[in-house]
Amino acid sequence: MDSSRDGTRPGNPDGAPDHVQRRLGADHDSDENSPGLREGASRAASLAKADFRHLANPDDLAAAHAVAARLAKAMRVRLTRREQARRAGRRIDLRRTIHKSIAHGGTPLELVWRQRKHKPLRLVVLLDASGSMSMYSAVFLRFMHGILDNFREAEAFVFHTRLIHISPALRERDATRAVERMSLLAQGVGGGTRIGESLATFNRWHAKRAIHSRTCVMIVSDGYDTGPAEQLGQEMAALRRRCRRIAWLNPMIGWRGYSPEAAGMKAALPHVDLFAPAHNLESLQAIEPYLARI
């Protein structure tokens, strides 16, 4: 049985969600202050590690938007290469080869190769656009635009007090126009976050179309739900039965001393395969190896 269907976590028998390991970066260099280190590279490294909520400089924010879009594109390129490598090894279909050899007196003159049915990885991203996530949502929108621009199999939604399908808006080639269109769709942000109700809407009206057997659902949220935690838990369980993996990206994991104490977050965690930070560009980049294993 596929471990993604029976409630256990692959390689994690106790059922706890995986955690993305921080990559060794500039803060682990032997001498990051050496004179030979170029200023541009140093600035890029600092930007990669900067929490999105601290990007007050418009130039830094614009640079983060651009890097987020490039990350999505690079992620797709790497995943495609790995997928092609996995599919390169062909296998002989022995039964059909023997059947064809009957016409040649039992001599297998024609080898029949197995044709593996393949479903590409599909990403479904649900972004919390409530007030508490406002410092992070702008960069994530650019990342989501990059996902939809480069992944053939992708869907995007935002939620606050309701769920909104934004894939058509984000498929605008121009990133700025895409985000502007999305902002118009998402008007009315505020009044708290109804994560459970939003997931109920997704499960009822969108899941059948948006999800197949090789889908990873990414939920980007701090987990603060003004609705009942029980509903969130029930909807997460229903979603988990449909998809291959659920990755919950929480910017607050990057905050010192954070622990998932919110009732909604606690209700969701038993159904999450990956619980990972999403507070800076480095944490976004760290998601790609996890997706490659799906």
C-alpha positions as CSV (number, residue, x, y, z in Angstrom):
1,M,0.0,0.0,0.0
2,D,1.2,3.5,-0.8
3,S,2.3,5.0,2.5
4,S,0.8,8.4,1.4
5,R,-2.6,6.8,1.5
6,D,-2.6,4.9,4.8
7,G,-1.9,7.9,7.0
8,T,1.8,7.1,7.8
9,R,4.7,9.3,6.7
10,P,7.3,7.9,4.3
11,G,10.5,7.2,6.2
12,N,8.9,8.5,9.4
13,P,7.1,5.7,11.1
14,D,5.7,7.8,14.0
15,G,3.6,9.9,11.7
16,A,5.2,13.2,12.5
17,P,5.7,15.6,9.6
18,D,9.1,15.9,8.0
19,H,11.2,19.1,8.5
20,V,13.3,20.8,5.9
21,Q,16.9,20.9,7.0
22,R,18.6,24.3,6.7
23,R,21.2,24.3,3.9
24,L,24.7,25.3,4.7
25,G,25.1,28.7,3.2
26,A,27.1,31.9,3.6
27,D,26.9,31.8,7.4
28,H,28.9,28.5,7.4
29,D,31.7,29.8,5.1
30,S,35.1,29.7,6.6
31,D,35.7,33.4,6.1
32,E,32.7,35.3,4.8
33,N,34.4,38.6,5.5
34,S,37.5,37.9,3.3
35,P,38.5,40.8,1.0
36,G,38.0,38.6,-2.1
37,L,34.3,38.2,-1.6
38,R,32.5,40.3,-4.1
39,E,30.0,42.9,-2.7
40,G,27.3,41.6,-5.1
41,A,27.6,38.0,-3.9
42,S,27.5,39.2,-0.3
43,R,24.4,41.2,-0.9
44,A,22.7,38.3,-2.6
45,A,23.6,36.0,0.3
46,S,22.2,38.5,2.8
47,L,19.0,38.9,0.8
48,A,18.5,35.1,0.7
49,K,18.7,34.9,4.5
50,A,16.6,38.0,5.2
51,D,13.2,37.5,6.7
52,F,10.6,38.9,4.3
53,R,9.1,41.0,7.0
54,H,12.3,42.9,7.4
55,L,12.6,43.9,3.7
56,A,11.7,47.6,4.0
57,N,13.9,48.9,1.2
58,P,11.8,48.9,-2.0
59,D,14.9,47.8,-4.0
60,D,15.5,44.8,-1.7
61,L,11.8,43.9,-2.0
62,A,11.9,44.1,-5.8
63,A,15.0,42.0,-5.8
64,A,13.3,39.4,-3.6
65,H,10.3,39.3,-5.9
66,A,12.6,38.7,-8.9
67,V,14.6,35.9,-7.1
68,A,11.4,34.2,-6.0
69,A,10.2,34.0,-9.6
70,R,13.6,32.7,-10.7
71,L,13.6,30.1,-7.9
72,A,10.3,28.7,-9.2
73,K,11.7,28.4,-12.8
74,A,15.0,26.8,-11.6
75,M,13.0,24.4,-9.4
76,R,11.0,23.2,-12.4
77,V,14.2,22.7,-14.5
78,R,15.8,20.6,-11.9
79,L,12.7,18.5,-11.2
80,T,12.2,17.9,-14.9
81,R,15.8,16.6,-15.3
82,R,15.4,14.3,-12.3
83,E,12.2,13.0,-13.7
84,Q,13.7,12.3,-17.1
85,A,16.6,10.4,-15.4
86,R,14.2,8.3,-13.4
87,R,12.3,7.4,-16.6
88,A,15.4,6.6,-18.7
89,G,15.7,3.0,-17.5
90,R,13.4,0.8,-19.6
91,R,12.3,-2.7,-18.8
92,I,11.4,-5.6,-21.1
93,D,7.8,-6.8,-21.0
94,L,8.6,-10.5,-20.8
95,R,5.0,-11.8,-21.2
96,R,4.4,-9.8,-24.4
97,T,7.8,-10.6,-25.8
98,I,7.2,-14.4,-25.4
99,H,3.8,-14.0,-27.0
100,K,5.2,-12.2,-30.0
101,S,8.0,-14.9,-30.3
102,I,5.4,-17.6,-31.0
103,A,5.1,-16.4,-34.6
104,H,8.9,-17.0,-35.0
105,G,9.0,-20.5,-33.5
106,G,9.7,-19.3,-30.0
107,T,12.7,-17.2,-30.9
108,P,12.4,-13.7,-29.4
109,L,13.3,-11.7,-32.4
110,E,11.3,-8.6,-31.2
111,L,11.7,-7.3,-27.7
112,V,8.6,-5.6,-26.3
113,W,9.4,-2.8,-23.8
114,R,7.2,-1.8,-20.9
115,Q,5.6,1.6,-21.3
116,R,5.4,3.2,-17.9
117,K,2.3,5.4,-17.3
118,H,3.5,8.6,-16.0
119,K,1.8,11.5,-14.2
120,P,3.8,14.7,-13.8
121,L,4.1,16.2,-10.4
122,R,1.3,18.7,-9.8
123,L,1.5,21.6,-7.3
124,V,-1.5,23.1,-5.7
125,V,-0.6,26.2,-3.6
126,L,-3.0,27.7,-1.1
127,L,-1.8,31.1,0.3
128,D,-3.1,32.7,3.4
129,A,-3.7,36.3,2.4
130,S,-5.0,37.5,5.8
131,G,-3.6,40.5,7.7
132,S,-1.2,38.4,9.8
133,M,0.4,37.1,6.6
134,S,0.6,40.5,4.8
135,M,4.4,40.8,5.3
136,Y,4.9,37.6,3.5
137,S,2.2,37.3,0.9
138,A,3.6,39.7,-1.7
139,V,6.8,37.7,-2.1
140,F,4.8,34.4,-2.2
141,L,2.6,35.8,-4.9
142,R,5.7,36.3,-7.1
143,F,6.8,32.8,-6.3
144,M,3.4,31.5,-7.2
145,H,3.4,33.4,-10.4
146,G,6.7,31.7,-11.2
147,I,5.2,28.3,-10.4
148,L,2.3,28.8,-12.7
149,D,4.5,30.2,-15.4
150,N,6.8,27.2,-15.4
151,F,4.9,24.2,-14.1
152,R,2.5,22.8,-16.6
153,E,0.6,21.1,-13.7
154,A,-0.1,23.8,-11.1
155,E,-3.1,25.6,-9.5
156,A,-3.1,28.6,-7.1
157,F,-5.6,29.8,-4.5
158,V,-5.6,32.5,-1.8
159,F,-7.8,32.5,1.2
160,H,-8.7,34.7,4.2
161,T,-12.3,34.7,5.1
162,R,-13.0,32.9,1.8
163,L,-11.2,30.9,-0.8
164,I,-10.4,32.5,-4.2
165,H,-9.0,30.7,-7.3
166,I,-6.3,32.9,-8.7
167,S,-4.7,30.7,-11.4
168,P,-6.2,32.5,-14.3
169,A,-4.9,35.9,-13.0
170,L,-1.4,34.5,-12.2
171,R,-1.1,33.1,-15.7
172,E,-0.6,36.6,-17.0
173,R,2.9,36.7,-18.6
174,D,3.6,40.1,-16.9
175,A,4.2,39.5,-13.2
176,T,3.2,43.0,-12.1
177,R,-0.1,42.8,-14.0
178,A,-0.7,39.3,-12.6
179,V,-0.3,40.5,-9.0
180,E,-2.5,43.5,-9.7
181,R,-5.3,41.3,-11.1
182,M,-4.9,39.0,-8.1
183,S,-5.2,41.9,-5.7
184,L,-8.5,42.9,-7.3
185,L,-9.8,39.3,-6.9
186,A,-8.7,39.2,-3.3
187,Q,-10.3,42.4,-2.1
188,G,-11.9,42.1,1.2
189,V,-8.9,40.7,3.0
190,G,-9.3,41.1,6.8
191,G,-11.7,40.0,9.5
192,G,-9.6,37.0,10.5
193,T,-8.7,33.8,8.7
194,R,-11.2,31.0,8.1
195,I,-8.7,28.2,7.2
196,G,-11.2,25.4,7.9
197,E,-14.0,27.0,5.9
198,S,-11.6,27.8,3.0
199,L,-10.4,24.2,2.9
200,A,-14.0,23.0,3.0
201,T,-14.7,25.1,-0.1
202,F,-11.6,23.7,-1.8
203,N,-12.5,20.1,-1.0
204,R,-16.1,20.5,-2.2
205,W,-15.6,22.6,-5.3
206,H,-12.0,22.3,-6.5
207,A,-10.3,19.2,-5.2
208,K,-11.7,16.7,-7.7
209,R,-10.5,18.8,-10.7
210,A,-7.2,20.1,-9.2
211,I,-5.8,17.0,-7.5
212,H,-4.6,13.7,-8.9
213,S,-2.5,10.9,-7.4
214,R,0.8,12.7,-7.7
215,T,-0.3,16.1,-6.3
216,C,1.5,18.0,-3.6
217,V,-0.7,20.6,-1.8
218,M,1.3,23.5,-0.4
219,I,-0.5,25.5,2.3
220,V,1.3,28.7,3.2
221,S,-0.1,30.0,6.4
222,D,0.8,30.9,10.0
223,G,-2.0,28.6,11.2
224,Y,-4.0,31.2,13.0
225,D,-7.7,30.2,12.3
226,T,-10.6,32.1,13.7
227,G,-12.9,29.2,13.0
228,P,-13.2,26.0,15.0
229,A,-10.0,23.9,15.1
230,E,-12.1,20.7,14.8
231,Q,-13.3,21.8,11.3
232,L,-9.8,22.5,10.2
233,G,-8.7,19.0,11.4
234,Q,-11.6,17.4,9.5
235,E,-10.9,19.2,6.3
236,M,-7.2,18.5,6.5
237,A,-8.0,14.8,6.9
238,A,-10.3,14.8,3.9
239,L,-7.6,16.6,1.8
240,R,-4.9,14.2,3.0
241,R,-7.0,11.2,1.6
242,R,-7.0,12.8,-1.8
243,C,-3.5,14.0,-2.5
244,R,0.0,12.5,-2.4
245,R,1.6,14.9,0.0
246,I,0.7,18.0,2.1
247,A,3.4,20.5,2.8
248,W,2.6,23.3,5.3
249,L,4.9,26.2,5.0
250,N,4.8,28.5,8.0
251,P,6.9,31.7,8.0
252,M,6.8,31.7,11.8
253,I,9.0,28.6,12.0
254,G,11.9,30.9,11.1
255,W,11.2,33.0,14.2
256,R,13.3,32.3,17.3
257,G,11.5,30.4,19.9
258,Y,8.4,29.6,17.8
259,S,6.4,26.4,18.5
260,P,3.1,25.5,16.9
261,E,0.8,26.3,19.8
262,A,-2.2,27.7,17.9
263,A,-5.2,25.4,18.1
264,G,-5.7,25.4,14.3
265,M,-2.0,24.6,13.7
266,K,-2.2,21.7,16.2
267,A,-5.3,20.3,14.5
268,A,-3.6,20.4,11.1
269,L,-0.2,18.9,11.9
270,P,-1.3,15.3,12.2
271,H,-2.2,15.4,8.5
272,V,0.9,17.3,7.3
273,D,3.8,15.5,5.6
274,L,6.2,18.4,5.6
275,F,6.2,21.2,8.1
276,A,8.8,23.8,6.9
277,P,9.7,27.4,7.3
278,A,8.9,29.9,4.5
279,H,10.2,33.2,5.8
280,N,13.1,33.9,3.4
281,L,14.4,32.9,-0.1
282,E,16.7,30.3,1.4
283,S,13.8,28.4,2.9
284,L,11.9,28.5,-0.4
285,Q,14.9,27.0,-2.1
286,A,15.1,24.2,0.5
287,I,11.7,22.9,-0.6
288,E,12.8,21.7,-4.0
289,P,14.7,18.5,-2.8
290,Y,11.5,17.4,-1.0
291,L,9.4,17.8,-4.1
292,A,12.0,15.8,-6.1
293,R,11.3,12.8,-3.9
294,I,7.5,12.7,-4.6
